[in-house]
Structure formats: C-alpha cells, structure tokens
C-alpha cells in the first residue's frame, strides 16, 4: 500500500542549473520587494510619504543581512568565527540566524526612527507585519534548499529529503549516470521509514559491463548508502542484508533501481513559513481595522509574543544546528526566543490597558 501522506523532495535549489539566482535568493529578495510595496500602501493610508519606504527598506535589508550573519556566527560557533573573523564575511558559505536578524532590525529601526524623527514603536508596529511575510518567503527558500531539517516523524507521514542522496550518488557515479529519480513504492511502512525506489538512468551510449556493474552495486553502492551521513540521514538501509536492486537495459539505455527505505521528516521549514504567513494576515488585519484605537507598540508586542512562542514549539521538530545543543535542556533557538517573548510581554502590559489618545 502506498501512503499518500508523505512526499519525496528532491528539488534543485537552482532555478536554472549552473546559473544564478537560486530559489533561496529569489524568495529572499521577493520577501523584501513585496514587503516594500505593502509598506508603501501602509504609509499612504497612515498619511505618511510612501517615498520614505525606500530608505526604510534599505535599513531593513542591511540590518537583516548583517544581523542574521553575525548572529549565526556568534550564537552557534563563536570560537571558530572569533578565531577566523574574516570568515564572518563569507556569507555565501551559508549560516544565517533569525534571532540575530531580529536584534539587528530592532537596532536598525532605532537608528531609522531617530533619523526621520518618527516614533520607534509606530515604525515597529508596521515593520513587523512585513517581517512576517518575509519570514514565510525565507523559510520556503530553506525548504527549496532542503536545509533546516526536521526530525524524523517515526511514522509514514512527512517529507523524505532526497537532495543530498541525489548529489552524493551523482558524484560517486562520476558522470556515468545522467539522472536520478526517487519514487514511492508499494510495501509495508515500518518504524524505520517508507518504501521508496531510487531509479538511476545511465547516459545514452554509456558502455556498461553488467558483471562489473553488479559487483559495484553489491559492494560500493551499499557502502555509500550506509557510510555517508548525507545519505544515512534520509535513507535507512539494513547492514545485515544485501542491497536490493535491479540493473536492466531499455533500448540503448541502462537503468538501475535500488529498493530501499526513505526516512520521512517533519517539514519544519514549512511549519514556520505557514505560521509566519498566518501571523502576517492577522497583524495586517489588526493594523487595518484597529490602528486608530491601539497604542503604539501593541502590534509589535503581539508579534514578539506569538512568533517567538511558536518558534520555541517549532524547534521541538527540528534537528539541532550544532552538536553541543544536545547537551543543554533547550536548544539555542529556544533560549534566544525566551528574552524576545519577555520583551513582548512587557510591551504588551504597557500598551494593552490604555488606548491611544486621539
């Protein structure tokens, strides 16, 4: 029986192979672009100059990138980055932290509000609306990159992230294989995962010595499935069983099928994208219908309380980013969320009881 509640995810992070931009970069940029249009609309309805949004967006972009990168370096691997400070600039190597971005955005908006002589909390009440939307876009980009992985669901439901399996096998076959597909397969769903087929298509005209290729699967391919962490995290292969596979020819093209078990994981990136989107809709509605009666800072407080509370819950479904997090009661993302929630509660208490004076 095929379980319809899991998917196999093998998306290419590149929109066009070998060429920029990647999906993550495009979605990151779209978050700011669409957010700036929404902010122009908000500024117009609030009687402010919509052209001022260009400067606001510039502050936001700079604050987000610097804060996210520095936050990741200092929160998750301070010893390495303080010993190699130039590596902090290597943003293309990956590593961004949303908590660092949040802190930097708050500081950036303090500077911006003073620069334009605007109330800080008035600015933050509107900025957090589009921050939620940008968060939804960015987490969708993480999903396209198959990064920030969730924990195994230990059921037949979830997402089998196959991209790293695809990349490692393509590398090990060294140009002999043109294409790899991952296909759902009928069979028993066990506590170890769900049955899948890995289908490898050899290049047209690639000469295959079937005897030597069969020996390669029995010895080398089996060891790849069990030896590489990037495969082992997503494929369950029993050590005491021979590799279950088939090598065959269709026309002039050789194919191979490996029958194995995929490990479904929580799509934690999309959990976060979904609640960011819902929070965006909720805060935008709150601003639109209630802005005249709310005190400055109230919408910001709701954002801080709800977003970071959900982040603490979301972390329960994620793999730790660094090994040392397993030795502490809460992971770094959860610890960093707590002061954000406390700050939100303080602002909420100060802004909720009284109404904005008209």
HURABEL-V433541 format. One record per residue. N is the residue number from 1. SS is DSSP state (h for helix, s for strand, l for the rest). Layout:
# HURABEL-V433541
N&SS / N&SS
This chain:
# HURABEL-V433541
1&l / 2&l / 3&l / 4&l / 5&l / 6&s / 7&s / 8&s / 9&s / 10&l / 11&l / 12&l / 13&l / 14&s / 15&s / 16&s / 17&l / 18&l / 19&s / 20&s / 21&s / 22&s / 23&h / 24&h / 25&h / 26&h / 27&h / 28&h / 29&h / 30&h / 31&h / 32&h / 33&h / 34&h / 35&h / 36&h / 37&h / 38&h / 39&h / 40&h / 41&h / 42&h / 43&h / 44&h / 45&h / 46&l / 47&l / 48&l / 49&l / 50&h / 51&h / 52&h / 53&h / 54&h / 55&h / 56&h / 57&h / 58&h / 59&h / 60&h / 61&h / 62&h / 63&h / 64&h / 65&h / 66&h / 67&h / 68&h / 69&h / 70&h / 71&h / 72&h / 73&h / 74&h / 75&h / 76&h / 77&l / 78&h / 79&h / 80&h / 81&h / 82&h / 83&h / 84&l / 85&h / 86&h / 87&h / 88&h / 89&h / 90&l / 91&h / 92&h / 93&h / 94&l / 95&l / 96&l / 97&l / 98&h / 99&h / 100&h / 101&h / 102&h / 103&h / 104&h / 105&h / 106&h / 107&h / 108&h / 109&h / 110&h / 111&h / 112&h / 113&h / 114&h / 115&h / 116&l / 117&l / 118&l / 119&l / 120&h / 121&h / 122&h / 123&h / 124&h / 125&h / 126&h / 127&h / 128&h / 129&h / 130&h / 131&h / 132&h / 133&h / 134&h / 135&h / 136&h / 137&h / 138&h / 139&h / 140&h / 141&h / 142&h / 143&h / 144&h / 145&l / 146&l / 147&l / 148&l / 149&l / 150&s / 151&l / 152&s / 153&l / 154&l / 155&l / 156&l / 157&l / 158&s / 159&s / 160&s / 161&s / 162&l / 163&h / 164&h / 165&h / 166&h / 167&h / 168&h / 169&h / 170&h / 171&h / 172&h / 173&l / 174&l / 175&l / 176&l / 177&s / 178&s / 179&s / 180&s / 181&s / 182&s / 183&s / 184&s / 185&l / 186&l / 187&l / 188&l / 189&l / 190&s / 191&l / 192&l / 193&s / 194&s / 195&s / 196&s / 197&s / 198&s / 199&s / 200&s / 201&s / 202&s / 203&l / 204&l / 205&l / 206&l / 207&l / 208&l / 209&l / 210&h / 211&h / 212&h / 213&h / 214&h / 215&h / 216&h / 217&h / 218&h / 219&h / 220&h / 221&h / 222&h / 223&h / 224&h / 225&h / 226&h / 227&h / 228&l / 229&h / 230&h / 231&h / 232&h / 233&l / 234&l / 235&s / 236&s / 237&l / 238&l / 239&l / 240&l / 241&l / 242&l / 243&l / 244&l / 245&s / 246&s / 247&s / 248&s / 249&s / 250&s / 251&l / 252&l / 253&s / 254&s / 255&s / 256&s / 257&s / 258&s / 259&s / 260&s / 261&s / 262&s / 263&l / 264&l / 265&s / 266&l / 267&l / 268&h / 269&h / 270&h / 271&h / 272&h / 273&h / 274&h / 275&h / 276&h / 277&h / 278&h / 279&h / 280&h / 281&h / 282&h / 283&h / 284&h / 285&h / 286&h / 287&h / 288&h / 289&h / 290&h / 291&l / 292&l / 293&l / 294&l / 295&l / 296&l / 297&l / 298&h / 299&h / 300&h / 301&h / 302&h / 303&h / 304&h / 305&h / 306&h / 307&h / 308&h / 309&h / 310&h / 311&h / 312&h / 313&h / 314&h / 315&h / 316&l / 317&l / 318&s / 319&l / 320&l / 321&l / 322&l / 323&h / 324&h / 325&h / 326&h / 327&h / 328&l / 329&l / 330&l / 331&l / 332&h / 333&h / 334&h / 335&h / 336&h / 337&h / 338&h / 339&h / 340&h / 341&h / 342&h / 343&h / 344&h / 345&h / 346&h / 347&h / 348&h / 349&h / 350&h / 351&h / 352&h / 353&l / 354&l / 355&l / 356&l / 357&l / 358&l
